[in-house]
């Protein structure tokens, strides 16, 4: 028997088809878990078993409550002109600077405050690299990228975080403290009050989780906590890399509501995703533009 936990997370359509082909070759019993199974999974499966707890989401707190009000963001336009991306920052080795390969090039866009840019494209097209470049973690290989007229990669860490905050695909990379409440307090954005951090925490987790270790949360709760902590930093631009991986339907709505609250406060968002449901919800609720990256040859 082969058991898989969310095997389709983060896969583009081509990779999903390849994985289904591999699973079809499995001769023994096969079972996998999926929070929001897509049509191709349902068509492939011989049987589905829906697990639920009293009809409530197991991933997050309540969704669909009154609109969340966040502290005002500093309005900044994100602009890219003929941008070329690398996957990492070149390092000096043996007295020479190593050359980082270019993963995509010729990227241009302009994102206004309050709006959302949705990044789509196959795995390896450079979506995560673009997010890291906007965050200032990786300098552009060529071209220009500015947030509020400044080049993020040339700024000290605190100034970069005030401009753009990245929420990575692996939420555990964000956690530094031994309790949820203490980790939230590390999100020291200018103007963020304890009351706002508590509101964000209780919005995603409900009451009673302040003393829980972040790594003891469900994986989906960890994704929402990393998103909430980024919002507590009051960034001008929120950068999300596959933010709905493993989220059930209420958790998906809640993630969208958090992004919506950020944009309503004057911020902007860049979201890299393969999730068509997420794209649809963001498009319905926000002013969105789509940037599709093809594999760079």
C-alpha positions as MATLAB code, in Angstrom:
seq = 'XXXXXXXXXXXXXXXXXXXXXXXXXXXXXXXXXXXXXXXXXXXXXXXXXXXXXXXXXXXXXXXXXXXXXXXXXXXXXXXXXXXXXXXXXXXXXXXXXXXXXXXXXXXXXXXXXXXXXXXXXXXXXXXXXXXXXXXXXXXXXXXXXXXXXXXXXXXXXXXXXXXXXXXXXXXXXXXXXXXXXXXXXXXXXXXXXXXXXXXXXXXXXXXXXXXXXXXXXXXXXXXXXXXXXXXXXXXXXXXXXXXXXXXXXXXXXXXXXXXXXXXXXXXXXXXXXXXXXXXXXXXXXXXXXXXXXXXXX';
ca = [
       0.000    0.000    0.000;
       1.176    3.526   -0.840;
      -0.050    6.466    1.273;
       0.616   10.093    0.256;
      -0.043   13.337    2.137;
      -1.045   16.194   -0.232;
       1.064   14.936   -3.157;
      -0.285   17.559   -5.594;
       0.697   20.667   -3.607;
       2.508   23.287   -5.683;
       2.356   21.317   -8.944;
       1.462   22.908  -12.266;
      -0.899   21.107  -14.648;
       1.902   19.311  -16.489;
       3.408   18.012  -13.263;
      -0.025   16.947  -11.998;
      -0.567   14.913  -15.173;
       2.849   13.278  -14.801;
       2.135   12.398  -11.172;
      -1.233   10.883  -12.026;
       0.513    8.798  -14.672;
       2.973    7.505  -12.090;
       0.184    6.739   -9.627;
      -1.623    4.782  -12.339;
       1.332    2.397  -12.420;
       0.924    1.568   -8.741;
      -0.253   -2.057   -8.507;
      -1.182   -2.088   -4.835;
      -3.717   -0.115   -2.813;
      -3.253    3.664   -3.077;
      -4.563    6.390   -0.784;
      -3.777   10.096   -0.552;
      -5.001   13.066    1.491;
      -6.139   16.310   -0.160;
      -7.795   19.288    1.536;
      -9.384   20.548   -1.692;
      -9.151   17.782   -4.330;
      -9.273   18.971   -7.930;
     -11.321   17.429  -10.728;
      -8.419   15.364  -12.069;
      -7.881   13.772   -8.641;
     -11.572   12.991   -8.187;
     -11.787   11.452  -11.656;
      -8.744    9.270  -10.975;
      -9.780    8.083   -7.518;
     -11.886    4.950   -7.282;
     -13.404    6.159   -4.027;
     -13.423    9.316   -1.898;
     -13.843    9.578    1.869;
     -14.736   13.019    3.234;
     -13.529   13.596    6.814;
     -15.009   16.493    8.767;
     -15.313   17.697   12.366;
     -18.844   18.837   13.150;
     -18.994   20.577    9.792;
     -16.198   23.007   10.706;
     -12.832   23.653    9.124;
      -9.886   21.882   10.767;
      -7.434   24.339    9.248;
      -8.344   27.693   10.690;
     -10.684   29.833   12.693;
     -13.967   31.207   11.424;
     -14.133   32.593    7.930;
     -16.502   35.179    6.576;
     -16.725   37.330    9.727;
     -16.921   41.116    9.671;
     -14.259   42.774    7.532;
     -10.870   42.889    9.240;
      -9.489   46.401    9.678;
      -5.695   46.748    9.548;
      -3.443   49.730   10.246;
      -2.875   51.959    7.181;
      -0.007   50.916    4.927;
       2.467   53.262    3.270;
       1.330   53.403   -0.348;
       4.077   52.326   -2.750;
       4.051   51.458   -6.439;
       5.966   48.328   -7.474;
       7.508   48.723  -10.931;
       9.661   46.403  -13.041;
      11.278   47.244  -16.384;
      12.922   44.563  -18.564;
      13.717   42.614  -15.412;
      15.955   39.538  -15.517;
      15.866   37.118  -12.575;
      18.347   34.767  -10.968;
      17.521   31.985   -8.537;
      20.085   33.072   -5.951;
      22.556   35.836   -5.092;
      26.002   35.290   -6.685;
      28.731   34.656   -4.086;
      32.450   35.250   -4.337;
      34.420   32.030   -4.558;
      38.203   31.845   -4.778;
      38.411   35.572   -5.431;
      35.856   35.521   -8.234;
      32.104   36.159   -8.260;
      30.187   33.069   -9.345;
      27.647   33.558  -12.122;
      24.044   32.858  -11.171;
      21.951   31.458  -14.038;
      19.094   33.593  -15.338;
      15.709   31.907  -14.789;
      13.586   34.487  -16.641;
      13.993   37.832  -18.384;
      12.108   40.671  -20.062;
       9.594   41.056  -17.215;
       7.799   44.401  -16.981;
       4.803   45.434  -14.884;
       3.512   48.216  -12.626;
       1.466   47.471   -9.516;
      -0.453   50.329   -7.894;
      -1.309   50.542   -4.166;
      -4.475   48.637   -3.275;
      -4.120   46.247   -6.212;
      -3.066   42.608   -6.558;
      -0.723   41.003   -9.087;
      -1.330   37.274   -9.633;
       1.712   35.329  -10.851;
       1.017   32.165  -12.804;
       3.102   29.835  -14.920;
       4.725   26.391  -14.872;
       7.084   25.169  -12.165;
      10.549   26.617  -12.712;
       9.370   29.706  -14.616;
      10.718   32.072  -11.950;
       7.668   32.982   -9.835;
       9.433   32.447   -6.508;
      12.553   34.169   -7.853;
      10.479   37.221   -8.771;
       9.013   37.349   -5.268;
      12.502   37.137   -3.738;
      13.689   39.934   -6.025;
      10.803   42.210   -5.025;
      11.581   41.415   -1.373;
      15.178   42.510   -1.938;
      16.620   39.099   -1.066;
      18.052   38.645   -4.566;
      19.255   41.529   -6.774;
      18.043   41.723  -10.379;
      20.393   40.208  -12.950;
      19.406   42.970  -15.388;
      16.757   45.648  -15.687;
      15.243   47.596  -12.822;
      12.834   46.878   -9.994;
      11.648   49.504   -7.529;
       9.198   49.583   -4.622;
       8.143   53.124   -3.796;
      10.953   54.395   -6.031;
      13.624   52.458   -4.098;
      15.625   49.372   -5.036;
      14.922   46.838   -2.248;
      18.136   44.825   -2.625;
      20.225   47.889   -1.776;
      18.461   48.633    1.513;
      19.062   47.414    5.098;
      16.799   44.642    6.348;
      14.301   46.746    8.356;
      13.734   49.093    5.411;
      13.270   46.159    3.036;
      10.649   44.622    5.342;
       8.761   47.909    5.515;
       8.564   47.935    1.715;
       7.894   44.274    0.946;
       7.318   41.207    3.123;
       7.684   37.685    1.698;
       5.678   34.727    2.994;
       7.526   31.655    1.734;
       6.063   28.296    0.734;
       7.422   26.678    3.911;
       5.856   28.543    6.857;
       8.149   26.922    9.452;
      10.991   29.071    8.073;
       9.250   32.107    9.609;
       8.941   30.887   13.197;
      11.549   31.876   15.796;
       9.772   31.732   19.169;
       8.381   28.853   21.235;
       4.792   30.158   21.447;
       2.391   31.658   18.937;
       1.956   34.827   21.025;
       5.708   35.360   21.372;
       6.257   34.773   17.664;
       3.550   37.308   16.828;
       5.288   39.865   19.060;
       8.395   39.515   16.898;
       6.339   41.047   14.096;
       7.323   44.562   15.097;
       5.960   46.635   12.259;
       5.832   50.349   12.955;
       2.412   51.271   14.305;
       1.344   47.687   15.039;
      -0.337   47.430   18.437;
      -0.668   44.400   20.702;
      -4.413   44.602   20.098;
      -3.919   44.273   16.328;
      -1.565   41.310   16.727;
      -4.084   39.643   19.039;
      -6.868   40.317   16.536;
      -4.860   38.755   13.714;
      -3.979   35.720   15.842;
      -7.540   35.117   16.998;
      -8.903   35.701   13.486;
      -6.912   32.795   12.075;
      -6.703   30.456   15.085;
      -9.492   31.424   17.449;
      -8.920   31.874   21.175;
      -6.668   29.679   23.288;
      -3.649   29.165   20.988;
      -1.369   31.891   22.327;
       0.785   29.396   24.283;
       0.911   26.782   21.507;
       4.260   26.184   19.806;
       3.961   27.299   16.153;
       5.267   23.931   14.960;
       2.531   22.145   16.929;
      -0.140   23.828   14.805;
      -1.696   22.048   11.843;
       0.230   22.712    8.614;
      -2.615   24.832    7.259;
      -2.687   26.861   10.480;
       1.048   27.439   10.096;
       0.461   28.920    6.635;
      -2.151   31.309    8.020;
       0.050   32.239   10.982;
       2.961   33.121    8.683;
       0.581   35.290    6.648;
      -0.773   36.990    9.785;
       2.751   37.683   11.064;
       3.694   39.264    7.743;
       0.630   41.508    7.950;
       1.618   42.517   11.487;
       4.798   44.019   10.010;
       2.655   46.549    8.073;
       4.501   46.108    4.755;
       3.595   48.207    1.753;
       3.668   45.136   -0.517;
       2.718   41.617    0.593;
       4.437   38.789   -1.299;
       2.795   35.356   -1.120;
       4.270   32.151   -2.523;
       1.583   29.445   -2.867;
      -0.287   30.772    0.195;
      -3.194   28.303    0.042;
      -1.192   25.056   -0.032;
      -3.085   22.547    2.095;
      -5.884   24.956    3.046;
      -9.470   23.708    3.094;
     -12.314   25.827    1.676;
     -12.833   28.014    4.794;
      -9.066   28.450    5.114;
      -8.887   29.566    1.476;
     -11.561   32.195    2.088;
      -9.766   33.363    5.215;
      -6.461   33.805    3.368;
      -8.258   35.872    0.726;
      -9.889   38.000    3.442;
      -6.471   38.735    4.955;
      -5.109   39.833    1.567;
      -8.256   41.891    1.006;
      -7.811   43.644    4.382;
      -4.191   44.448    3.523;
      -5.132   45.987    0.175;
      -8.029   47.905    1.756;
      -5.470   49.443    4.129;
      -3.526   50.816    1.149;
      -1.110   47.957    0.550;
      -0.519   45.895   -2.571;
      -0.046   42.152   -3.008;
       1.842   39.849   -5.358;
       0.580   36.257   -5.242;
       2.306   33.313   -6.945;
      -0.096   30.402   -7.287;
      -1.347   27.401   -9.243;
      -4.638   27.525   -7.291;
      -7.461   28.413   -9.676;
      -9.932   28.855   -6.814;
      -7.632   31.387   -5.177;
      -7.241   33.267   -8.460;
     -11.015   33.399   -8.902;
     -11.672   34.700   -5.376;
      -8.950   37.348   -5.584;
     -10.253   38.515   -8.968;
     -13.794   38.798   -7.597;
     -12.766   40.824   -4.527;
      -9.799   42.936   -5.654;
      -8.492   44.893   -8.598;
      -6.159   42.274  -10.071;
      -3.774   41.949  -12.957;
      -2.252   38.694  -14.143;
       1.374   38.087  -15.065;
       1.981   34.700  -16.669;
       5.615   33.564  -16.763;
       6.642   31.001  -19.328;
       9.608   28.681  -18.918;
      12.737   30.625  -19.863;
      14.783   29.141  -22.663;
];
